[in-house]
């Protein structure tokens, strides 16, 4: 069996790539995609522990996270669409109405 | 064989993740995200989580990516202006990458130092295989995790209602404003 650290390292790599995406990209839709990618990476870590510790709890958590991710994307895209109606942009640098 | 599959799936996942953050057009980002999720589903299969692999493809690849594509096409997924002219943006990008490297080193240290351990459970692959992966997860979901399961249902309901409220136009408010104005 492959050492669990391989899977965890892969999960860390994908998570960090997604973090860079959130920090560097300015399109709100791409930022939301990167957040989804982070959830995927965290899910991989959960399933890895579930497999290597012989416990199914991790898989149940990932299943529940999927429900959260689906709701989050639906609401997030709804917010982005309604912001686009007002400001005609999805650039997060332009969306600064609440900035002091 | 397992190692070969892992390495190829991992390579696809990493390249797709890089593609998501580097693609110039949002549509390409969404398609790279699809590749990333599909290779994660393959890794779930390698980790003996067949139900989650299927759910990953259905929920993420089937529903979430399609939602992203719809939103991208609704909002006109134009190219993002590259921030070469703006010094402030460039410095923040460099800072972001430095912070990400620090984060990766920290996570890598935790993994290598071998402090990640836990007590072994009773769900060995043989025990799961005797009753099936879906049945085992379902049993756990409806016993130990019943409350989170019900809360997820309420969360999804709130998500539906919230999306409808956000997405619909608000003519009543405009009418009321004009009434007050009159």
Interface residues (C-beta under 8 A of the other chain):
Chain A: X1 X2 X4 X5 X6 X7 X8 X9 X10 X12 X13 X14 X15 X16 X17 X18 X19 X20 X21 X23 X24 X25 X26 X27 X29 X30 X32 X33 X34 X36 X37 X40 X43 X44 X47 X48 X49 X50 X51 X53 X54 X55 X56 X57 X59 X60 X62 X63 X64 X66 X67 X68 X69 X70 X71 X72 X73 X74 X75 X77 X78 X79 X80 X81 X82 X84 X90 X91 X93
Chain B: X2 X3 X6 X10 X13 X14 X17 X18 X20 X21 X26 X29 X30 X33 X36 X37 X40 X43 X44 X46 X47 X48 X49 X51 X52 X55 X56 X59 X60 X63 X64 X67 X68 X71 X72 X74 X75 X77 X80 X83 X89 X92 X93 X95 X96 X97 X99 X100 X101 X103 X104 X107 X108 X111 X112 X116 X118 X119 X120 X121 X122 X123 X124 X125 X128 X136 X137 X140 X141 X144 X145 X148 X149 X152 X155 X156 X158 X159 X160 X162 X163 X166 X167
